[in-house]
Amino acid sequence: MQPVLITRPGERGDALACSLREHGHAVEKLPIMELVPLIETPGQRSIWLNIDQYGKIIVVSPFAAHCLAEALDRYWPQLPVGIGYYSVGTATAEALHARLGVRVRTPPPDAGEDTSEALLTLPSLRRLDGEKVLLIAGEGGRIMMTETLAERGARVTRSEVYRREYRPPPAGARRRLDAGDYRALIVTSGEMLQHLAPWCSPSALHQPLIVSSQRLATLADTLGFTATTVAPGATPPALTAALARVS
């Protein structure tokens, strides 16, 4: 049985692999990217120690949620009160709730496919006159969200807590990509798709590609992929359902 290739790293990748296997698919993970926590600087430590001064905290990924929870465990034996927590997706909200036990606001389900833009449609983020907002993100991530929050009057602080380290696919994966020897490829990140594309032969470019948004589908078309299917989201059930449509 040809495997489904997945690029999502860490626990989220494990959850996707589990969902696919439950539906009868063989799965092979492509370890082409690793999330690496950044070393804490004095400035970062100051943010953690004064985190009770922020009215809102926006967390952009499950790994960012993990880094935030680790910091709060170190510096706040009792969680500060009065903070509104926001996330760009349900997986991040679930990670925050599991680690911190907090209620998390997420984008409305019908607000659009871009999670950043969808989150910013929430009424509580539309006017932020002078309010202190902390954005927990990866290195260089969510710049547009930072700018939009500032335009709406927020005093935004960015806390970049991890970086993405990309690497070439391992030898076995390169052989599969060269031969197009797989059932489908699932990618949910534009950076990852661009990183992977140079290793995809013409055969691979004609194999099914599952992406999580129309934006990624447009990028895939630019990169030469010809059999792209857009899932209704980036969750394991959504991606698994999209794969069923091309099986």
C-alpha positions as CSV (number, residue, x, y, z in Angstrom):
1,M,0.0,0.0,0.0
2,Q,1.4,3.4,-1.0
3,P,1.7,5.7,2.0
4,V,0.3,9.1,2.6
5,L,3.1,11.6,3.2
6,I,2.6,14.1,5.9
7,T,4.8,17.1,6.8
8,R,3.3,18.3,10.0
9,P,5.8,18.0,12.9
10,G,5.4,17.0,16.5
11,E,2.3,16.1,18.4
12,R,0.0,17.6,15.7
13,G,1.7,15.4,13.2
14,D,1.1,12.4,15.4
15,A,-2.6,13.3,15.7
16,L,-2.9,13.5,11.9
17,A,-1.1,10.3,11.4
18,C,-3.4,8.6,13.9
19,S,-6.5,9.9,12.2
20,L,-5.3,8.7,8.8
21,R,-4.4,5.2,10.1
22,E,-7.8,4.9,11.7
23,H,-9.2,5.3,8.2
24,G,-7.0,2.6,6.8
25,H,-4.2,4.6,5.3
26,A,-0.5,3.9,5.5
27,V,1.4,6.9,6.7
28,E,4.9,8.2,6.4
29,K,6.1,11.3,8.1
30,L,8.6,13.6,6.4
31,P,10.8,15.1,9.1
32,I,11.7,18.3,7.1
33,M,11.0,20.8,9.8
34,E,11.6,21.1,13.5
35,L,10.2,23.6,16.0
36,V,13.0,24.8,18.3
37,P,12.4,26.9,21.4
38,L,14.5,30.1,21.5
39,I,16.8,30.8,24.4
40,E,15.2,33.1,26.9
41,T,16.7,36.6,26.9
42,P,16.5,39.2,29.7
43,G,13.8,41.0,27.6
44,Q,11.8,37.8,27.3
45,R,12.1,37.1,31.0
46,S,10.8,40.7,31.7
47,I,7.7,39.9,29.5
48,W,6.9,36.8,31.5
49,L,7.4,38.5,34.9
50,N,5.0,41.3,33.8
51,I,2.5,39.2,31.9
52,D,-0.3,40.3,34.3
53,Q,-0.1,43.8,32.7
54,Y,-1.5,42.5,29.4
55,G,-5.3,42.5,28.9
56,K,-5.1,40.1,26.0
57,I,-2.8,37.3,24.9
58,I,-2.9,35.9,21.4
59,V,-1.3,32.6,20.8
60,V,-0.7,31.5,17.2
61,S,0.2,27.8,17.4
62,P,0.1,24.7,19.7
63,F,3.9,25.0,20.1
64,A,3.6,28.6,21.0
65,A,1.0,27.5,23.6
66,H,3.5,25.0,25.0
67,C,6.2,27.6,25.3
68,L,3.8,30.0,27.0
69,A,2.7,27.4,29.5
70,E,6.3,26.4,30.3
71,A,7.1,30.1,31.0
72,L,4.0,30.6,33.2
73,D,4.9,27.4,35.1
74,R,8.3,28.9,35.9
75,Y,7.3,32.4,36.9
76,W,3.7,32.2,38.1
77,P,2.8,29.5,40.6
78,Q,-0.7,30.9,40.4
79,L,-2.0,32.0,37.0
80,P,-2.6,35.7,36.8
81,V,-6.3,36.7,36.5
82,G,-8.1,39.1,34.2
83,I,-6.3,38.1,30.9
84,G,-8.3,37.3,27.8
85,Y,-6.7,34.4,25.8
86,Y,-7.1,34.1,22.1
87,S,-5.9,31.6,19.6
88,V,-5.9,31.3,15.8
89,G,-7.3,27.7,15.8
90,T,-8.9,25.0,17.8
91,A,-5.7,22.9,18.2
92,T,-4.0,25.9,19.9
93,A,-7.1,26.6,22.1
94,E,-7.1,22.9,23.2
95,A,-3.4,23.1,24.0
96,L,-3.9,26.2,26.1
97,H,-6.9,24.8,27.9
98,A,-5.1,21.5,28.6
99,R,-2.0,23.2,30.0
100,L,-3.5,26.3,31.7
101,G,-7.2,25.5,32.1
102,V,-8.2,28.9,30.6
103,R,-11.1,29.8,28.4
104,V,-9.8,30.6,24.9
105,R,-11.6,32.7,22.2
106,T,-11.1,31.3,18.7
107,P,-12.1,32.5,15.2
108,P,-15.8,32.2,14.3
109,P,-16.3,29.1,12.2
110,D,-17.8,31.0,9.2
111,A,-15.4,34.0,9.2
112,G,-13.1,32.7,6.4
113,E,-10.2,30.4,5.8
114,D,-7.3,32.6,6.9
115,T,-7.1,32.1,10.7
116,S,-5.4,35.4,11.4
117,E,-8.0,37.4,9.5
118,A,-10.8,35.3,11.0
119,L,-9.6,35.9,14.6
120,L,-9.5,39.6,13.9
121,T,-13.2,39.7,13.1
122,L,-14.0,39.1,16.8
123,P,-15.8,42.1,18.3
124,S,-13.4,42.2,21.2
125,L,-10.4,42.7,18.9
126,R,-11.9,45.4,16.7
127,R,-11.2,48.4,19.0
128,L,-8.2,48.2,21.2
129,D,-7.6,51.8,22.3
130,G,-4.4,51.7,24.3
131,E,-4.9,48.1,25.4
132,K,-1.8,46.1,26.0
133,V,-1.8,42.9,23.8
134,L,0.8,40.2,23.9
135,L,1.3,38.1,20.7
136,I,3.0,34.7,21.2
137,A,4.5,33.5,17.9
138,G,7.3,31.9,16.1
139,E,10.3,33.8,14.7
140,G,9.0,36.2,12.1
141,G,5.4,34.9,12.2
142,R,2.1,36.8,12.0
143,I,3.5,40.2,11.1
144,M,0.3,41.3,9.4
145,M,-1.7,40.5,12.6
146,T,0.8,42.6,14.7
147,E,0.4,45.5,12.3
148,T,-3.4,45.2,12.3
149,L,-3.7,45.2,16.1
150,A,-1.5,48.3,16.3
151,E,-3.6,50.0,13.7
152,R,-6.6,49.3,15.9
153,G,-5.0,51.1,18.8
154,A,-3.4,48.2,20.7
155,R,0.0,48.5,22.4
156,V,1.4,45.3,20.9
157,T,4.3,43.3,22.3
158,R,5.6,40.4,20.2
159,S,7.1,37.4,22.0
160,E,8.9,35.2,19.5
161,V,9.4,31.9,21.4
162,Y,10.6,29.4,18.7
163,R,12.0,29.1,15.3
164,R,11.5,26.7,12.4
165,E,14.5,24.7,11.3
166,Y,14.1,23.2,7.8
167,R,16.2,20.3,6.5
168,P,16.3,18.2,3.3
169,P,14.0,15.2,3.2
170,P,15.7,12.0,4.2
171,A,17.0,9.6,1.5
172,G,13.9,7.4,1.5
173,A,11.5,10.3,1.2
174,R,13.6,11.8,-1.6
175,R,13.2,8.5,-3.5
176,R,9.5,8.6,-3.1
177,L,9.3,12.2,-4.2
178,D,11.5,11.5,-7.2
179,A,9.3,8.5,-8.3
180,G,5.9,9.9,-7.2
181,D,5.7,6.7,-5.1
182,Y,3.0,7.7,-2.6
183,R,-0.8,7.9,-2.3
184,A,-1.0,11.6,-1.5
185,L,1.0,14.5,0.1
186,I,-0.5,16.6,2.9
187,V,0.9,20.1,3.5
188,T,-0.7,22.8,5.7
189,S,2.1,25.5,5.6
190,G,3.1,27.7,2.7
191,E,6.8,27.8,3.9
192,M,6.8,24.0,4.1
193,L,5.3,23.6,0.6
194,Q,7.9,26.0,-0.8
195,H,10.7,24.1,1.0
196,L,9.5,20.7,-0.3
197,A,8.7,21.7,-3.9
198,P,12.3,21.5,-5.3
199,W,12.5,17.8,-4.3
200,C,9.2,17.0,-6.2
201,S,9.8,15.5,-9.6
202,P,7.2,15.9,-12.4
203,S,5.7,12.6,-11.3
204,A,5.3,13.9,-7.8
205,L,3.8,17.2,-9.0
206,H,1.0,15.1,-10.6
207,Q,0.2,13.1,-7.4
208,P,-2.6,14.2,-5.2
209,L,-1.8,17.1,-2.9
210,I,-4.0,18.0,0.1
211,V,-3.8,21.5,1.4
212,S,-5.7,23.3,4.1
213,S,-6.7,26.6,2.4
214,Q,-7.3,28.2,-1.0
215,R,-4.3,30.4,-0.4
216,L,-2.1,27.2,-0.3
217,A,-3.8,25.8,-3.3
218,T,-2.9,29.0,-5.2
219,L,0.7,28.7,-4.1
220,A,0.7,25.0,-5.1
221,D,-0.5,25.9,-8.6
222,T,2.3,28.5,-8.9
223,L,4.8,25.8,-7.8
224,G,3.6,23.4,-10.5
225,F,1.3,21.0,-8.6
226,T,-1.6,19.8,-10.7
227,A,-3.8,17.7,-8.5
228,T,-4.5,19.8,-5.5
229,T,-7.5,19.3,-3.2
230,V,-8.5,21.9,-0.6
231,A,-9.5,20.6,2.8
232,P,-12.2,22.5,4.8
233,G,-9.6,23.2,7.5
234,A,-6.3,22.1,9.0
235,T,-7.7,19.7,11.6
236,P,-7.0,15.9,11.3
237,P,-10.7,15.1,10.5
238,A,-10.8,17.8,7.8
239,L,-7.6,16.6,6.2
240,T,-8.6,13.0,6.4
241,A,-12.0,13.8,4.8
242,A,-10.3,15.6,2.0
243,L,-8.1,12.6,1.3
244,A,-11.2,10.4,1.1
245,R,-12.4,12.6,-1.8
246,V,-9.4,11.7,-3.9
247,S,-9.2,8.0,-2.9
